[in-house]
Amino acid sequence: MSGRLARALAAVALVVAVALVVAGALAGPAAAADPSPTPRPLTCAEQYPGEGPAGVDLQLGCLVRELLGHYTGEEPSGQAPRLSAYLAPIIGVAAAVAVAIGLLQLARRRAARRLAPVMPAGWWLCSACRSVNATGKPACYSCGTAWTPDAPIVPTADRPEMIQRFGGDRKSTSDRPGRDPDAPP
């Protein structure tokens, strides 16, 4: 099987070589009639042999321009684009950033609005399970016992006597009962 494959590849290579020789023979006189070959374009290293003003790498800009030209299908021109060509995209990006900042500030203002107070006017104690329920609730949240007028009501203070702290704000050792506050921790 590999012998047949090798012979087939050799035959294809021979046909391609003959076709190239015939095409070269036919195109040879036409190519020889053109006395001026097309000049090759200058490379980026030839266009910008040194650094630009203030150490700007002009060769890098040239390479980027060529890559973008090949990507977009445009032929790179010999002239470097002017800085004003980049003005419209820069203004567009700046406008998008400004709109994003404005939307974030609007969202922050809406999120910072004070919510309605959720503290009820008082609490009632369930006679069956002693759970504390908000006034206005018709039944205990824990056992489901209905509210009765004789249930004890605890009023809510406008300002709590003790401030609750949540999280890592722990009492220091000097605040513990039975400890001398002047003693070192």
N, C-alpha and C positions, 0 to 999 in steps of 0.2 A: 504494500500500500504506500509506503513512504517513497519507493522508487518511482511510482507513477506520479506522485505529487511533485517530486523533484523534477521529473521530465516536463510536467505541465508548467511549472514555474519557469523553467529554462526556456520553454517555447514562448511564453508570454513576454519574458524579458527580451528575447530576440526580436519579437514583433515590435515591441516598444522602441528598441534601439534602431531598427530599420525605419520606423515612422519618424523618429527624431532626425535621422540623417537625411531623409527625403525632405522633411519640412525645413531643415537648415539649408539644404541645397536650393530649395525654391525661394526662401526668404533671404538668402545670402546676397544676391545682387541688389535687392531693394534696400537692405540695410547698409550696404557698402556705398550706395549712392548718396546717403545722408552724411555730409561732411562734418556737421556740428552735432556732437552728441549732447543730450540734455544734461545740463549741469546738475549735480546733486545738491540738495539743499544743505545749508550749513547746519552743523550740529549745535546743540546748546553750549557745549564747551568751546566751540569756535566762535559763537556769537558773543558769549560773555566769558572771556578768559579770566577775569579777576572778580573780586568782590565789588558789589555796588556801593553806593553811598551808605555810610553808617553801618557797614558790615552786612548789608542785605544780600542774601544768596540769590542772585539773579538766575543762576543755572537751574535752581529748584523751581522757580516760577516758570521758566521756559519748559521744563519737563512736564509740569502740571498742565500747562497750556497745550502741549502736544498730546498728552494723554486724554484730556478733555476733547480735543479735536478729533482724535481717533474714536472716542466713545460716541460723540454726537454725530460723527460723519462729516464734520466740516474740515476743510483743508486748513492747516495752520498757516497763517500769513506770516510774512517776514517781520511785520511790525508787532511789537508787544502791545497788548491792549492798554488803553489809558485807564487811569484810576477812576475816572468818571463812569467807566463801564460797570464798575462794581458798586456804584452809588445806589442804584435802584434795589438790588438785593439787600444791601446793608440797611436801607431805610425800611424795607419790608420786614426784616428780622427785628429791627428796633421797634417797629409798630406792633409786631406780634408780642414782643416781650412787654411792652407798655400795656397792652390789652390784658395779658395774663396777670400782670401785677394788679391792675384795676379790679379784675374779677376776684383775685385772692383777697384784696382788701374788702370788697363788698361781702364776700362770704364770711370773712372774719368779723365784720361788723354785725352781720345777722346772727352769727354764732355767739357773739358776746352780749346780746340782749338778755336782760334779766327775765327769768322765767317767773311765772305766777307762783306765789308761795304754796307749798304743799303741806304745811303744818296745819293740822285741824285745830279747831277752837278748843277742843278738849278730848279726853279719852274716857272710856268707860271700861270697867273691869267685869269680866264674865263671872257670874256667880258659880258656874259649874267647874270651869277649869282655871280661873284666875288669869286668863290671857288679857292683854291690854288691846283694846280695839278703838278705832277712831270714831268720834261722834258722827252720826249720820249713817253708820253701817247698821243695817237691820239685824244682823246676826253675827255671832262670834266667828272669826276666821278659822279658829282652831277646831272647835267642837260643833259649831253650827247652832248653838243655843240662841234663841231669839232674845233681843234686847228687851229688858223690862224697865219700867220707870224707877224701880227701887235699886237699880244697879249703881254702885258708887261711881261718881264722875270726878276725874282729875282734870282741873283746868290747865291749859297750856300757858306757860309764862311768856310774856312778850320778849323777855331777855332771859336766857337760861342762866342758872347760877353757876353751872360748871361747864367749861368749854371742853368739848370732846375733841380729841386728836386721833387721827387715823394714821397708821404707818409707823415709820421709824423714829418718831419723836418720843423717845423714852425718857422717863424720869432719871435724873442723875442720882448717884448714890447718896448725896447729901439731902435729897428730898424724901428718903425713905423714913418711915416712922421709927422712932427709937434710936435715931442716929443724930449725932451732934452736927449741926450745919456748919460749924466753924472747923471741924476736923477735916484733914486732907482726905481725898477720896481713896 
